[in-house]
Amino acid sequence: MAVESGSDRAAPTTGSGSPGSGSSEEYLAKRQLRTGAAGWVLLAGLGVSYVISGDYSGWNFGLAEGGFGGLAIAGVVIAAMYFAMVLGMAELSSALPTAGGGYTFARRALGPWGGFATGTAILIEYAIAPAAIATFIGAYVESLGLFGITDGWWVYLAAYAIFIGIHLSGAGEALKVMFVITAIALVGLVVFAIGAATLFDPAKLVDIAPTDAVGASSFLPFGYLGVWSAVPFAIWFFLALEGVPLAAEEARDPARSVPRGIVAAMLVLLVTGAAVLVLATGALGAQALSASGNPLVEALGDSTVGVVVNYIGLAGLIASFFSIIYAYSRQTFALSRAGYLPRVLSVTNSRKAPTLALLAPGLVGFLLSLTGQGAVLLNTAVFGAALSYVLMMVSHIVLRRREPEMPRPYRTPGGTVTTGFALVIAVLAVIATFLVDPIAASLALGAFALFMAYFALYSRHHLVASAPDEEFAALAAAEKDLDRT
């Protein structure tokens, strides 16, 4: 049997033998989240909070890859993929409501290897996305001239320190703060839309000169391939929405509230994403907007409305930064509690917040933010996200066919046809990350391979059988064996 130091020494494993129930209870008692902290409205706010920074910055780099037409087409396709994926995840989260989210779904469908692969891909996304957002926060702070800051690393450090500190105070407090910041950010988008509408000029949408690429035109200046290259940036309009199920153990009536929350968030983000893409590009022009660190502000120009949106835009970036810290901590917590990652990472404090699961990925993200390469970090995060989407959609399809009788309080409209569509687009999105930045995507793939090597050589021999995600899988296996007898 696996042996670890301290109180974890007696934790039950999936290896040979298992200690008594008392040691199992003691192990899990130190790894408890606060239940009942969020209803579906708060979860919908969490979903919007994850993503809303993508409306304020990052998406516009896709204009340099596909022009307005390429990014718009990619945006429609990706929006359809996310909507299909969200419907699939709503079903999975209602059936398997634990803090593992995508890892739990894949663990049930694809076994320990598939579960860890999915959890790792999600963790790469969530650990790196805040680093990219931190660089955008730095750009907004510098443009405002706040505190005379001209070097972004002070901003990155302050952001990580302050918001990890708030999360350490507990989930209920953190989610309420997130909800308020997100509401402010949504008000900012309304203010932006009103101001940008007065500056809108359809000709500015297509002001990038066509290249000699196949299919190039004023609408698609980089040709057909530009549409594919714009996909990773279109994902920025929805990136991290899939993190809503990670709050399942802290939600009230998760089988109902998680599906409602994630679908409601998706509907809000469809509206905001379309609005900023069209209005910002039409106000400033695709060429000028394609390299901007704070596109909505530059689209409004030197105006009072622009200053207001600049301040509120900072709130939008903070909302996503803040909420994705929550997401990476819960994914780290779930993987650690089940033994896939070092178990010490899942120990919670007196406020039921996972201390090291908040701090360790935060340190990695802060160090990455020091590169200042927001676009590169964005593409790296998208690689992890797209890979996790592939695995989660495969999980939905496998569970529908292998376990058709599994209780599902919510069922995906269209079933496997819906998630099959999302699967195909997600595969294309993974490939697209190599088209945009093969170095960043290769680095992400290398990090993924190192995690899988750790699992192969060590952690698969030290899994904790009594962890909720492992118990789900064990129960399914037991029921399957009974059916055979």
C-alpha positions in Angstrom: 0.0 0.0 0.0 1.2 3.5 -0.8 2.6 5.4 2.2 2.9 9.1 2.7 4.0 11.2 5.6 1.9 12.9 8.3 -1.8 12.4 8.6 -2.0 11.3 4.9 -0.1 8.1 5.8 -3.3 6.2 6.5 -5.3 7.5 3.5 -7.0 4.7 1.6 -5.6 4.0 -1.9 -6.5 2.0 -4.9 -3.4 -0.1 -4.3 -3.2 -3.3 -2.4 -5.1 -3.0 0.9 -7.0 -0.3 2.6 -7.1 0.9 6.2 -10.2 1.3 8.3 -13.0 3.8 7.7 -11.8 6.1 10.5 -8.6 7.0 8.7 -10.5 7.6 5.5 -12.9 10.0 7.4 -9.9 11.8 8.9 -8.3 12.2 5.5 -11.4 13.7 3.9 -12.2 15.8 6.9 -9.1 17.9 6.2 -10.2 18.3 2.6 -13.8 19.7 2.9 -15.2 22.6 0.9 -18.1 24.8 2.1 -21.4 23.4 0.8 -24.4 25.5 -0.1 -22.5 28.6 -0.8 -24.0 29.4 -4.3 -27.3 29.2 -6.1 -27.8 29.2 -9.8 -27.7 33.0 -10.2 -24.4 33.2 -8.4 -23.1 30.4 -10.6 -24.3 32.2 -13.7 -22.3 35.2 -12.4 -19.3 33.0 -11.9 -19.6 31.7 -15.5 -19.7 35.3 -16.9 -16.9 36.3 -14.5 -14.6 33.6 -15.9 -14.9 34.9 -19.4 -15.7 38.6 -19.3 -12.1 39.8 -19.6 -12.1 38.2 -23.0 -14.6 40.9 -24.1 -12.3 43.6 -22.9 -9.0 42.4 -24.3 -7.3 39.5 -26.2 -9.9 38.6 -28.8 -8.8 41.5 -31.0 -5.4 39.8 -31.8 -7.5 37.5 -34.0 -8.0 40.4 -36.4 -4.4 40.1 -37.3 -4.9 36.4 -38.2 -8.2 36.5 -40.0 -9.4 40.1 -40.4 -12.9 41.0 -39.3 -14.5 38.4 -41.6 -12.2 35.6 -40.5 -12.7 36.4 -36.8 -16.4 36.8 -37.2 -16.8 33.4 -38.9 -14.5 31.8 -36.4 -16.6 33.4 -33.7 -19.9 32.0 -35.0 -18.4 28.5 -35.2 -16.8 28.7 -31.8 -20.0 30.1 -30.2 -21.9 27.1 -31.7 -19.2 24.7 -30.3 -19.4 26.3 -26.8 -23.2 26.2 -26.8 -23.2 22.5 -27.7 -20.5 21.8 -25.2 -22.3 23.7 -22.4 -25.4 21.6 -23.0 -23.3 18.5 -22.7 -21.5 19.7 -19.6 -24.9 20.6 -18.0 -25.9 17.0 -18.3 -22.6 15.7 -17.0 -22.5 18.1 -14.0 -26.1 17.2 -13.0 -25.1 13.5 -13.0 -21.7 13.9 -11.4 -21.7 17.0 -9.2 -18.2 17.2 -7.6 -15.4 19.7 -7.5 -13.5 17.8 -10.2 -15.6 19.1 -13.1 -14.2 17.8 -16.4 -11.8 15.5 -14.6 -14.7 13.8 -12.8 -16.6 13.3 -16.1 -13.6 11.9 -17.9 -12.6 9.7 -14.9 -16.0 8.0 -15.0 -16.0 7.6 -18.8 -12.3 7.0 -19.7 -10.7 5.7 -16.5 -7.8 7.1 -14.4 -5.7 7.9 -17.5 -8.5 9.8 -19.2 -9.5 11.6 -16.0 -6.0 12.8 -15.3 -5.4 13.8 -18.9 -8.5 16.0 -18.8 -7.8 17.4 -15.4 -4.2 18.3 -16.5 -5.4 20.0 -19.7 -7.9 22.1 -17.6 -5.2 22.9 -15.1 -2.8 24.1 -17.9 -5.6 26.4 -19.1 -6.5 27.8 -15.7 -3.0 28.2 -14.4 -1.9 30.1 -17.6 -5.0 32.1 -18.4 -4.6 34.4 -15.3 -1.0 35.1 -16.3 -2.3 36.3 -19.7 -5.0 38.4 -18.0 -2.4 39.9 -15.6 -0.5 41.3 -18.6 -3.7 42.9 -19.9 -4.4 44.3 -16.4 -0.9 45.8 -16.5 -1.7 47.4 -19.9 -4.9 49.0 -18.6 -3.3 50.2 -15.4 -0.4 51.8 -17.4 -2.8 53.4 -19.8 -4.6 55.0 -16.8 -1.4 56.2 -15.3 -2.5 54.8 -11.9 0.1 55.3 -9.1 2.7 56.3 -11.7 3.2 52.6 -12.6 5.1 52.0 -15.8 6.4 48.5 -15.1 3.7 45.8 -15.1 5.3 43.3 -12.8 4.2 45.3 -9.7 0.7 45.1 -11.0 0.9 41.3 -11.6 2.3 40.7 -8.1 -0.4 42.9 -6.4 -3.2 41.2 -8.4 -2.1 37.7 -7.4 -1.5 38.6 -3.8 -4.7 40.5 -3.2 -7.1 38.1 -4.9 -5.6 34.9 -3.7 -5.9 36.4 -0.2 -9.6 37.0 -0.7 -10.1 33.4 -1.9 -8.4 32.2 1.3 -11.2 33.8 3.2 -13.7 31.3 1.9 -15.9 30.5 -1.2 -19.0 32.3 -0.2 -17.2 35.6 0.4 -15.1 35.2 -2.8 -18.1 34.4 -5.0 -20.0 37.4 -3.8 -17.1 39.7 -4.5 -16.8 38.2 -8.0 -20.5 38.7 -8.6 -20.3 42.4 -7.8 -17.2 43.0 -9.9 -18.8 41.1 -12.8 -21.9 43.3 -12.6 -19.8 46.4 -12.8 -17.9 44.9 -15.8 -21.3 44.2 -17.6 -22.3 47.8 -17.0 -19.0 48.9 -18.6 -19.9 46.9 -21.7 -23.2 48.6 -21.9 -21.5 52.0 -21.6 -19.0 51.0 -24.3 -21.8 49.8 -26.7 -23.6 53.2 -26.4 -20.4 55.1 -27.0 -19.1 52.9 -29.8 -22.4 53.0 -31.7 -22.0 56.7 -32.3 -18.5 56.1 -33.9 -19.5 53.0 -35.9 -18.5 53.0 -39.6 -19.0 49.7 -41.6 -16.1 50.5 -43.8 -13.7 50.2 -40.8 -14.6 46.6 -40.4 -12.8 45.7 -43.6 -9.9 48.2 -43.7 -7.2 45.5 -43.7 -5.7 45.1 -47.2 -6.3 41.7 -48.8 -3.2 39.5 -49.1 -2.5 37.0 -51.9 -3.7 34.0 -49.8 -6.2 31.6 -51.2 -9.7 33.1 -50.9 -8.5 36.5 -49.9 -10.9 39.5 -50.1 -11.7 42.6 -48.2 -13.9 40.5 -45.9 -11.3 37.7 -45.6 -8.0 39.6 -46.0 -5.9 36.5 -45.0 -8.0 34.0 -47.0 -9.7 30.9 -45.9 -6.8 29.8 -43.7 -7.2 33.0 -41.8 -10.6 31.8 -40.4 -8.9 28.8 -38.9 -6.0 30.8 -37.5 -8.5 33.1 -35.8 -10.1 30.3 -33.9 -7.9 30.5 -30.8 -8.8 34.2 -30.4 -12.5 33.5 -30.9 -12.3 31.1 -28.1 -11.2 34.0 -25.8 -14.9 35.2 -26.0 -15.9 32.0 -24.0 -12.7 30.6 -22.5 -13.1 29.1 -19.0 -16.9 29.0 -19.1 -16.5 25.3 -18.6 -15.3 26.0 -15.1 -18.8 26.4 -13.6 -19.1 22.7 -12.7 -16.0 23.1 -10.5 -18.3 24.9 -8.0 -20.6 21.8 -7.8 -19.6 20.8 -4.2 -20.2 24.4 -3.0 -23.5 24.9 -4.7 -27.0 24.5 -3.4 -28.9 21.7 -5.2 -26.0 21.2 -7.7 -27.9 18.9 -10.0 -30.2 21.8 -10.9 -28.3 24.9 -10.1 -25.1 24.0 -12.1 -26.9 23.3 -15.4 -29.0 26.5 -15.0 -26.0 28.6 -14.2 -23.8 27.5 -17.0 -26.5 27.8 -19.7 -27.5 31.3 -18.4 -23.9 32.4 -18.5 -23.5 31.2 -22.1 -26.5 33.2 -23.2 -25.2 36.4 -21.7 -21.7 35.9 -23.3 -23.2 35.3 -26.7 -24.6 38.8 -26.6 -21.6 40.6 -25.1 -19.1 38.8 -27.5 -21.0 39.7 -30.6 -21.4 43.3 -29.5 -17.8 44.0 -28.8 -16.6 42.3 -31.9 -18.8 44.4 -34.2 -18.8 47.7 -32.4 -15.2 47.9 -31.4 -13.9 47.0 -34.9 -16.4 49.3 -36.6 -15.5 52.2 -34.3 -11.7 52.1 -34.7 -10.9 49.8 -37.6 -9.7 46.2 -37.8 -6.1 47.3 -38.7 -5.6 49.6 -35.7 -7.5 47.3 -33.3 -5.5 44.2 -34.2 -2.5 45.0 -32.0 -4.2 46.9 -29.1 -3.7 46.0 -25.5 -6.9 47.7 -24.4 -9.1 47.6 -27.6 -12.4 48.9 -26.2 -10.7 52.1 -24.8 -8.8 52.8 -28.0 -12.0 52.2 -30.0 -13.7 55.0 -28.1 -10.7 57.4 -28.5 -9.9 60.4 -26.3 -13.3 60.8 -24.7 -15.0 60.8 -21.3 -16.8 57.6 -22.2 -13.4 56.1 -23.1 -12.0 57.0 -19.6 -15.0 55.5 -17.9 -14.7 52.3 -19.9 -11.0 52.2 -19.2 -11.7 52.1 -15.4 -14.5 49.7 -15.7 -12.5 47.6 -18.1 -10.0 47.1 -15.4 -12.9 45.7 -13.3 -13.7 43.3 -16.1 -10.2 41.9 -16.3 -10.0 41.6 -12.6 -13.3 39.7 -12.6 -11.9 37.0 -14.8 -8.6 37.0 -13.1 -10.3 36.6 -9.8 -12.7 33.8 -10.9 -10.1 31.7 -12.8 -8.0 31.6 -9.6 -11.1 30.0 -8.0 -11.2 27.5 -10.9 -7.6 26.5 -10.8 -7.7 26.0 -7.1 -10.8 23.7 -7.3 -9.3 21.7 -10.1 -6.0 21.3 -8.2 -7.9 20.5 -5.1 -9.9 17.7 -6.7 -6.9 16.1 -8.4 -4.9 16.3 -5.2 -7.7 14.9 -3.0 -7.9 11.9 -5.2 -4.1 11.4 -5.2 -3.3 12.4 -8.8 -1.3 15.4 -7.6 0.5 15.6 -4.2 -2.1 15.2 -1.5 -0.9 18.2 0.5 -2.3 20.5 -2.1 -5.9 19.6 -1.2 -5.7 20.4 2.6 -8.3 23.2 3.4 -8.0 25.9 6.0 -10.5 26.8 8.7 -12.5 28.7 6.1 -12.7 25.6 3.9 -10.5 27.1 1.3 -7.7 24.9 -0.3 -4.6 26.9 0.7 -1.8 25.4 -1.3 -4.1 24.7 -4.2 -4.5 28.5 -4.4 -0.9 29.4 -3.8 1.1 26.9 -5.9 -0.6 27.5 -9.3 -0.6 31.2 -8.5 3.1 31.3 -8.1 3.5 29.5 -11.5 1.1 32.0 -13.1 2.9 35.0 -11.6 6.3 33.8 -12.9 4.8 33.3 -16.4 3.2 36.8 -16.3 6.7 38.3 -16.0 7.3 37.4 -19.6 4.7 40.1 -20.5 3.7 38.0 -23.6 -0.1 38.1 -23.2 -0.8 36.8 -26.7 1.6 33.9 -26.4 0.2 33.0 -22.9 -3.3 33.2 -24.3 -2.6 30.7 -27.1 -1.0 28.4 -24.5 -4.1 28.5 -22.3 -6.3 27.9 -25.4 -4.4 24.7 -26.2 -5.1 23.3 -22.7 -8.8 24.4 -23.0 -9.3 22.9 -26.5 -7.7 19.6 -25.5 -9.9 19.4 -22.4 -13.0 20.1 -24.6 -12.1 17.1 -26.8 -11.8 14.8 -23.8 -15.0 16.1 -22.1 -17.1 15.6 -25.2 -15.7 12.1 -25.7 -16.7 11.5 -22.1 -20.3 12.6 -22.7 -20.6 10.3 -25.8 -19.0 7.3 -24.0 -21.2 7.7 -20.9 -24.4 8.0 -23.0 -23.6 4.8 -24.8 -22.0 2.8 -21.9 -24.3 4.0 -19.1 -27.6 4.9 -20.6 -29.4 4.3 -17.3 -27.2 6.6 -15.2 -29.4 9.2 -13.5 -29.3 12.4 -15.4 -31.5 15.2 -13.9 -30.7 17.2 -17.0 -30.3 15.7 -20.5 -28.5 17.4 -23.4 -30.9 18.3 -26.2 -29.8 16.4 -29.3 -27.8 14.0 -27.2 -24.5 12.7 -28.7 -25.2 14.6 -32.0 -24.8 17.8 -30.1 -21.6 16.9 -28.3 -20.3 15.2 -31.4 -20.5 18.5 -33.2 -18.6 20.2 -30.3 -16.0 17.4 -30.4 -15.2 18.0 -34.1 -14.8 21.7 -33.7 -12.7 21.2 -30.5 -10.3 18.9 -32.5 -9.9 21.6 -35.1 -9.3 24.2 -32.4 -6.4 22.2 -30.9 -4.8 22.1 -34.4 -5.4 25.8 -34.8 -3.2 26.6 -31.8 -0.3 25.2 -33.7 -1.1 27.3 -36.7 -1.0 30.5 -34.7 2.0 29.9 -32.5 3.6 26.4 -32.8 6.2 27.2 -30.1 3.5 28.2 -27.5 1.4 25.2 -28.4 4.4 22.9 -28.3 5.4 24.2 -24.9 1.9 23.5 -23.6 2.1 20.0 -25.1 5.4 19.5 -23.4 4.0 20.5 -20.0 1.1 18.1 -20.6 3.5 15.3 -21.3 5.4 15.9 -18.1 2.2 15.7 -16.1 1.3 12.4 -17.8 4.8 11.1 -17.1 4.4 11.9 -13.4 1.1 10.0 -13.4 2.6 7.0 -15.2 5.6 6.8 -12.9 4.1 7.7 -9.6 0.6 9.0 -8.8 -1.4 6.3 -10.5 -0.1 4.0 -7.8 -1.2 6.3 -5.0 -4.8 7.2 -5.8 -7.3 7.7 -2.9 -10.2 5.3 -3.3 -12.4 7.2 -0.9 -12.2 10.5 -2.8 -15.7 11.4 -4.3 -14.5 11.2 -7.9 -12.9 7.7 -7.4 -16.0 6.5 -5.5 -18.2 7.5 -8.5 -16.0 5.4 -10.8 -15.8 2.5 -8.3 -19.6 2.5 -7.9 -20.1 2.4 -11.7 -17.7 -0.5 -12.0 -19.5 -2.4 -9.2 -22.9 -1.8 -10.8 -21.5 -3.0 -14.1 -20.2 -6.2 -12.5 -23.6 -6.8 -10.9 -25.3 -6.5 -14.2 -23.0 -9.2 -15.6 -23.8 -11.7 -12.9 
